[in-house]
Amino acid sequence: MHIAVVGAGLSGLTVARQLQAQGHHVTVFEKSAGVSGRMSTRQTELGGFDHGAQYFTASSDRFKKEVSDWKKLGWVAPWNEKLVSLDHGQFKSAGKSGTRYVAIPGMNALGKQLAHGLDVRKTQQVVALEAYGEQWLLKVKSETVAIDASAGPFDAVLLAIPADQAAPLLCALPAFAEQAKNAKMLPCWTLMLGFQTSLELPYGGAWVNQSRLSWIAKDNSKPERRSGERWVAQASPAWSIEHLEEDPERAKEKLLKAFHEATGSWIQPIHAVVHRWRFAQSEHPLPVDCLWDKNQKVGVCGDWFAAGVEGGGRIENAFLSALALAKTIG
Ligand SMILES: Cc1cc2nc3c(=O)[nH]c(=O)nc-3n(C[C@H](O)[C@H](O)[C@H](O)COP(=O)(O)OP(=O)(O)OC[C@H]3O[C@@H](n4cnc5c(N)ncnc54)[C@H](O)[C@@H]3O)c2cc1C
């Protein structure tokens, strides 16, 4: 089949690679200028900031095997820094859990590796699916081309994008659209801070309690990062929801104050930028692996499917959901 995949994050790249290996002809459409989606790294003069996904863990045997292959290829490495839980500058050890991995030299590097050998059309946002006999045409909008264009026809279309972005593309499949609407994704305001000097904090990351923030991480404590003190701070889901439409400058001020209070360090940053993720993570992924309509040949995968993993939507969900969809299509 000639298959269109919408989205070049981990799930889109995974399903595309798998289907290509199964003998299908695959074209990937990505609205951004780069691949990797929420596994992203913001480049600055001070170095990179992983301002989306922070790290990933592997609980299933299948994902453990994949991560082990990525590790052998030198695409990911364990992040062994000390992580703590923080309460107003007081910290206690967060205890030991499974290995945490990061892509090297930045989170977006994994997607770049996975995209090799795939036909990825960047800066091409899919705005509608149009039936064309038994096939599909994609209505595509591009910043680089003034007029909207159609791509296709394709025998099948797979959406590998956040639930809220998938729902409007699923008009032809109301039952799928309804499920996407129910898989609510939470927002996350993220603050990126660069400092001239080290903050001398005795940990590389922390879950923050009783704060606007829920997580902070020292980016340069991850393996193979550039030197220079860089921190990423993520607001809690509750604060992000309440301040979803906040002016970015005000959000930055408030989150910076929370960072100072949480760490007890009042050293001023030389670089401070915020980013709002409108659809960061699904709190309760749908209790299935993926969606596939074999008559209309439309599929959906991503981190908002449980795919056998417990807890909120993460990189492991995205990977397993994509594999499940590729297997279902055959
Ligand atoms: C702030 C934050 C922190 C996180 N922390 C962690 C963590 O610590 N550990 C963890 O495991 N996970 C974490 N996650 C979640 C993790 O990033 C995701 O689970 C995973 O990256 C999802 O991959 P995906 O391919 O399903 O979706 P995405 O990465 O969102 O990829 C979707 C892609 O589709 C593109 N796209 C969207 N709409 C269209 C369209 N209409 N046309 C064309 N392209 C389109 C987007 O630009 C994007 O590139 C975090 C996410 C965020 C935002």
The ligand as an SDF file (V2000), in Angstrom:
LIG
                    3D

 53 58  0  0  0  0  0  0  0  0999 V2000
    6.9050   19.2010   28.4970 C   0  0  0  0  0  0  0  0  0  0  0  0
    6.8770   17.7260   28.2220 C   0  0  0  0  0  0  0  0  0  0  0  0
    7.5490   16.8490   29.0600 C   0  0  0  0  0  0  0  0  0  0  0  0
    7.5370   15.4830   28.7990 C   0  0  0  0  0  0  0  0  0  0  0  0
    8.2770   14.6460   29.5940 N   0  0  0  0  0  0  0  0  0  0  0  0
    8.3560   13.3390   29.2820 C   0  0  0  0  0  0  0  0  0  0  0  0
    9.2330   12.4920   29.9820 C   0  0  0  0  0  0  0  0  0  0  0  0
    9.9880   12.9370   30.8530 O   0  0  0  0  0  0  0  0  0  0  0  0
    9.2530   11.1690   29.6600 N   0  0  0  0  0  0  0  0  0  0  0  0
    8.4760   10.6500   28.6550 C   0  0  0  0  0  0  0  0  0  0  0  0
    8.5580    9.4520   28.3860 O   0  0  0  0  0  0  0  0  0  0  0  0
    7.6580   11.4580   27.9320 N   0  0  0  0  0  0  0  0  0  0  0  0
    7.5910   12.7770   28.2210 C   0  0  0  0  0  0  0  0  0  0  0  0
    6.7940   13.5990   27.4850 N   0  0  0  0  0  0  0  0  0  0  0  0
    5.9020   13.0010   26.4640 C   0  0  0  0  0  0  0  0  0  0  0  0
    6.6640   12.6210   25.2070 C   0  0  0  0  0  0  0  0  0  0  0  0
    7.3010   13.7460   24.6860 O   0  0  0  0  0  0  0  0  0  0  0  0
    5.6440   12.0710   24.2150 C   0  0  0  0  0  0  0  0  0  0  0  0
    5.0140   10.9480   24.8020 O   0  0  0  0  0  0  0  0  0  0  0  0
    6.2100   11.6050   22.8880 C   0  0  0  0  0  0  0  0  0  0  0  0
    7.2370   12.4390   22.4320 O   0  0  0  0  0  0  0  0  0  0  0  0
    5.0350   11.5620   21.9080 C   0  0  0  0  0  0  0  0  0  0  0  0
    5.4560   11.2380   20.6100 O   0  0  0  0  0  0  0  0  0  0  0  0
    4.3910   11.2520   19.4370 P   0  0  0  0  0  0  0  0  0  0  0  0
    5.1290   10.8870   18.2020 O   0  0  0  0  0  0  0  0  0  0  0  0
    3.2290   10.4200   19.8180 O   0  0  0  0  0  0  0  0  0  0  0  0
    3.8410   12.7520   19.3680 O   0  0  0  0  0  0  0  0  0  0  0  0
    4.6370   14.0960   19.0300 P   0  0  0  0  0  0  0  0  0  0  0  0
    6.0140   14.0250   19.5440 O   0  0  0  0  0  0  0  0  0  0  0  0
    3.7620   15.2040   19.4950 O   0  0  0  0  0  0  0  0  0  0  0  0
    4.7220   14.1170   17.4380 O   0  0  0  0  0  0  0  0  0  0  0  0
    3.6790   14.5770   16.6420 C   0  0  0  0  0  0  0  0  0  0  0  0
    4.2630   15.3250   15.4510 C   0  0  0  0  0  0  0  0  0  0  0  0
    3.2010   15.6360   14.5540 O   0  0  0  0  0  0  0  0  0  0  0  0
    3.3430   16.9470   14.0710 C   0  0  0  0  0  0  0  0  0  0  0  0
    1.9960   17.3660   13.7030 N   0  0  0  0  0  0  0  0  0  0  0  0
    0.9370   17.6580   14.5060 C   0  0  0  0  0  0  0  0  0  0  0  0
   -0.1540   17.9550   13.7740 N   0  0  0  0  0  0  0  0  0  0  0  0
    0.2220   17.8320   12.4700 C   0  0  0  0  0  0  0  0  0  0  0  0
   -0.4730   18.0020   11.2290 C   0  0  0  0  0  0  0  0  0  0  0  0
   -1.7710   18.3340   11.2020 N   0  0  0  0  0  0  0  0  0  0  0  0
    0.2150   17.8170   10.0730 N   0  0  0  0  0  0  0  0  0  0  0  0
    1.5390   17.4570   10.0970 C   0  0  0  0  0  0  0  0  0  0  0  0
    2.2330   17.2880   11.2480 N   0  0  0  0  0  0  0  0  0  0  0  0
    1.5820   17.4590   12.4230 C   0  0  0  0  0  0  0  0  0  0  0  0
    3.9530   17.7110   15.2360 C   0  0  0  0  0  0  0  0  0  0  0  0
    4.6530   18.8700   14.7800 O   0  0  0  0  0  0  0  0  0  0  0  0
    4.9010   16.6530   15.8310 C   0  0  0  0  0  0  0  0  0  0  0  0
    6.1860   16.7260   15.2540 O   0  0  0  0  0  0  0  0  0  0  0  0
    6.8060   14.9740   27.6950 C   0  0  0  0  0  0  0  0  0  0  0  0
    6.1570   15.8630   26.8420 C   0  0  0  0  0  0  0  0  0  0  0  0
    6.2020   17.2250   27.0950 C   0  0  0  0  0  0  0  0  0  0  0  0
    5.5430   18.1660   26.1300 C   0  0  0  0  0  0  0  0  0  0  0  0
  1  2  1  0
  2  3  1  0
  2 52  2  0
  3  4  2  0
  4  5  1  0
  4 50  1  0
  5  6  2  0
  6  7  1  0
  6 13  1  0
  7  8  2  0
  7  9  1  0
  9 10  1  0
 10 11  2  0
 10 12  1  0
 12 13  2  0
 13 14  1  0
 14 15  1  0
 14 50  1  0
 15 16  1  0
 16 17  1  0
 16 18  1  0
 18 19  1  0
 18 20  1  0
 20 21  1  0
 20 22  1  0
 22 23  1  0
 23 24  1  0
 24 25  2  0
 24 26  1  0
 24 27  1  0
 27 28  1  0
 28 29  2  0
 28 30  1  0
 28 31  1  0
 31 32  1  0
 32 33  1  0
 33 34  1  0
 33 48  1  0
 34 35  1  0
 35 36  1  0
 35 46  1  0
 36 37  1  0
 36 45  1  0
 37 38  2  0
 38 39  1  0
 39 40  1  0
 39 45  2  0
 40 41  1  0
 40 42  2  0
 42 43  1  0
 43 44  2  0
 44 45  1  0
 46 47  1  0
 46 48  1  0
 48 49  1  0
 50 51  2  0
 51 52  1  0
 52 53  1  0
M  END
$$$$
